[in-house]
């Protein structure tokens, strides 16, 4: 019998998020946690993201060849980080990298891993939780594979185009953080 990947319960994610400080590092870390949990991103994708990859008007994040819909809490976390914390971290530097260190330089995958570890998390644990929660909420497995960027799903769904609004709707219906939170 196969062993299922480790995952957190939605309440555990909420507890971690509630315990994050409200300072600029806490705002950044909240956005990073949600990038892995509410967006299903891998650390290399988080570290490689640029400010221009975010489309706040459409509430979307372009990650490589895929588009990640931003639910209301995820949107708010990214918006707060970009508006309030990132300028303070950036200082006089001019990086277009989305996530920055306290010194204003781009955060590496190793630094991101350490930040998540500080809260008892790992990127894979958050990603596994994202996938498990979407599936438990009724999302189609092939749609979930597209959302997380699995290659096999891209081949399987070549003839079935998915509009960003359709992906957003599925996330809003299936992800435990999205349904009743309409304030953005």
Secondary structure, 3 states (H helix, E strand, C coil): CCCCCCCCCHHHHHHHHHCCCCCHHHHHHHHHHHHHHCCCCCHHHHHCCEHHHEECCCCEEEECCEEEECCHHHHHHHHHHHHHHHHHHHCCCCCCECCECCCCCECCHHHHHHHHHHCCCCHHHHHHHHHHHHHHCCCCHHHHHHHHCCHHHHHHCCCCCCCHHHHHHHHHHHCCCCCCCCCC
